[in-house]
C-alpha cells in the first residue's frame, strides 16, 4: 500500500554526497525497468515521515547510510497517469555497505555534480542537483525540537519546572526519536524543565546517549529578558556547530523563535508547535538552512 494522500503518490529521496580528493561526489542510480539514471528515491510507507523515507530509500537503493542536512526541491510530476510529489534532501554519506545489483537498481555511480547533471535522465533531477551545488559546505547538523505536550500549566499544582509529559506528549516524544536519530547525534542537550528532558528520553534510549541539561536553553526566569535567553540558546547551538558536532537539542517555545532569528539573521515565522522541530545545517558556526521537521 502506498501513501497517496491528497497530492497523489508521495515519495522522497536525496542527493547523497561524499568528499573526494577532487571535490564532492554525488550518487546516482540506474533503474533497469526504465533504463534511466536518477537520484535515489522511493515511495513513502503508510504514515511514514518524508525525511525518514528519504534516508531509508537512499539506503535501500544504494546501500549508503547518510545524514540528512538541507531540504532541497519538492518535485511534482505525473507518473503512470497519477500525480506524484517527491521531497529531496541533501545528505552526507557516512557509511556504505557492499551494493548488490537488483531488479530496482542495477548500478550505482559516484560522480562530480557536473557529470551527474549531464547523466540524469530527467530535468527535475538536474534542478535538484543544481540546488545542491549552490549550497555552502555543511559541517554540522542539529535536530532542534520543542518539548512535547505536557498538559496545562494551570492544572499542575507543583513547580512548573517539574510538569511532566502527558500521554499525548509521550507519544510525540516517541515519534521524535527516530527523526532526531537521523542526524546521528553525538550529544543530546536539553533545557532544564522535566518535560524537556522527558522529550529526549526516547532518543537517549534509542541511541544510548546521556542527556545533558543546560539552563541557557531555558525560557526566561523572573527578571530575565526573553532576548537574553534567545541569544544564549543561539550561542550554545553555534558553539556545538563550530565544533563540528551533530546534536539533538530540546528547548522551549519562548526560546526557539528568537534563537533561530539570531542564527539566521532574519525575522521570520519560527513558531514551533509542541513536539515539533527543525533540521538545522551549519557551515562552521554559521547557520545555512533551517527546515521544519
N, C-alpha and C positions, 0 to 999 in steps of 0.2 A: 504494500500500500504506500502511495506517495502523498506527501502533504501538498495539496494543490491550493487550498485556501481561495481567497477572493481574487488573487492575481494569477491563478493558474498554477503551473508547476513551479515549485520553489527548489532552488539549487544553490550551492555555494562552493567556492574553490579559492585558489590562491596563486600568487606569484611567489613560489618557493625559491629562495636565493641562498647562495653561499659565497664566501670570499674565495678568490683565486689569485694566483701570482700576478695575473694580468688584469685584475679588477674583480668584477662581480659576474657570477654566472647564475642564470635562471633556468628553471626546469620546465620542459615541455614534454607532452606525451603524445604518442601516436595511437589512434584508435582504429584497429583493423576493420571494424564494422563500417566505418565511414571513410577510411583511408585518409584521415586528416591529421594535422598537427594542431594541438590546442593546449591551453593551460589546464592543469588538472582540476577537476570539479566533479560534483555529483549531487544527486537529489537528497533532500532532507528526509530523515526518518520522521514518522508522525510525532509531533510535539518537540522536535529537536531544535535547539537554538542554532541559528545560521552559523555562528562562529565555531561552535562545536562541530558542525557538519563540515565546514571548510577545512579544519585541521584533520578531521577523520578522513575525508575524501582524499586529501593530498597524501596522507599516509597509506591509504588503501591502494591508490593508483600508482604511487611511486616508491613506496616503502621508505619514505622520508618522514622523520619526526621533526616538526617545525614549530617555532614560537611565533604566534601572530603579533603584528606590530601596528600597521596602519590600515584602516579601511580604505579601499580603493573604489573603483566604479561599481555601480549596480547596472547590470546589462539586462536589457529586455528584448526578446525576440520571440518568434513563433517556432515551435519545434513539433513536427509531425501534426501540424494543424492546431496546436494549443499554445496559448501564451506561456512564456517561461521567463522567470526572473532569476538572475544569478548574482549573488553578492560575492565580491572578491576582497581578500586582504593580502597585504604583503606579509611574508613570514620567513623568518630565518631558519634554515635547516640546521639542526643541532645534532641529529643522529640519522644514520642511514643503514639499512639492512642490505640484504642481497636481493635486488629486484629480480623477479621471475616473470617472464612474459606470460600473458594470459589472454583470454578472449576479449576482455575490455580494453586492455592496454598491452601492446606487444613490444613497445620500445620507449625508452626514456632518454632524453638528451639534455645535457647541461651546456648552455650557450651564453655568449655575451648578449646583452639586450638587443643590439642592432641585428645580430644574426637571428635572434628569436623573432623579432618583428618581421623579418623577411620570410621566415619559415612558416609562421602561423597561417592557418587556412582562412581565418575569419577576421574582418576589420575590427570587430569589437574586442578581440583578444589583443590586437595591435594597440588599440586605445588604452586598454588596461596596462599593458607593458609601458606605454608612454607615460602614464600617470605614475607608475612605479619609478621609472627612470628620473622623474623630476623630483623625487624625494631626496632630502639630505640623508647621509648615512645614519641609521638608527643604532644607538649603542646601548640603550636600556629601555625596559618596559615596566610599567606599573599598572596593576589592576586596582583601581581606586573604587571602593564601594561605600555606600551609606549603610548604617546599621539597619537590620531588618525590623519588621513590625514588632512593637513592644507594648501594645495596648495603649491606654490613655493615661497621661500623667496625672489627671485629676482623680483617677480611681486607684492610684497606687499610694499606699499610706506611708511607705518608707522614704528614705532619701532618694532623689531622682537618679542618682548615680548607680543605685542598686536595682533599678527597674529591669526585670528580665524580659527576654523574648517571650511572646505568647506563641500559641500553636501555629498561627499563620507565619509568624516570624521565623520559627524553627524550620518550617517548610521552605521559606525563602532562603535561609542560610544554607540548607542542604542543596538547593538548586544553584546557588552561587559557587559552591565549592569547585565543581568541575570547570567553571569558567575562569575562576582565579587561578586554578592549577594550570591552565593553558599557557600562562606566561612563564611557567617553571620557576616560581619564585624561590629565592634562597632565604628570604626573610619574610615574616608576617608581622606587621605593625598595626597596633590598634590604639584608638583613643581609650581613655580610662573607664568610661561607663561600662557597667556589666553587659549591657545589650550590645555594645560594640565588640567586646571580646567574644561574646557568645556567637556573634555573626561569623566570626572567623574560626570558631571551634571545628565545624565540619571540614574546613580546608586544612586546618592543622592536623586533624586525624588522618585525612587523605594523604597528606604529604609527609607526615611525621616531622613536623616543624614546631618549634615553640612560638608562642605569641608574645611579642614584645610590646609593652604598654608605654605610651608616650603622651604626656599631658599636653604637648604642643599640637596635638591633633584634636583637642577638646574644644567644645563650644565655650563662649566667654563665661568666666566666673563673675560673680558680682563685682562691679567696679572695673571690669576689664572690657576693652573695646573690641568689637567684632572684627574690625580691620586688623587689629593686632594678632588675633587668633588666625585669621586667614593668612597673614604674612608668615607666621611661624609654621603653619602646616605646609605652605608652598615651599619654604626654605628646607623643611625636612625632606620633602619629596625630591627637590632639586639636588640635595646632598646625596640621596640614595642613587639618583640617576648619574650624577657625576662620578660616583664610584663604580659605575658600570654594573650595578646590581639590578636584578629583576625582583620585584616585591609585590606582595599583596598588602593593601593598606585599607583600614576601615576607619572612617571618620563620621562626622555628624552634619546634619542638614544646614546648619548655620555657618559651617566652616567651608564646605566643599565649593560652593559657587564662588566665594571670594578668593579661595586658593587658586582655582582654575583661572579666574580673571587675571591674577598676578602672573601665573605661569604662562598664559597665552598672550598677555599684554593687550587683551581686548575685552570690552564689556559685551557679554552675550548671555543667552539663557542657559545657565549651567545648573538650574534647579534639578535636583536629583531625588527621585522617589525613594522611599524606604525599601531596602533590598535591591535598589538599582545601583548603577555604577558606570565607570568609564575605563576604557583602554587607553592608556597614556604612553606615547612613544617619545623618547628623548634622544637628542644628539648632544652628548655630554650632559650639561645641566640645563640645556635649552629644550623646552617642550616644542615638538614639531607637529604633533597631532593629538587630539582628544576626541575619541569616538565613543558614543554611548554603547554600553553593553545591553 
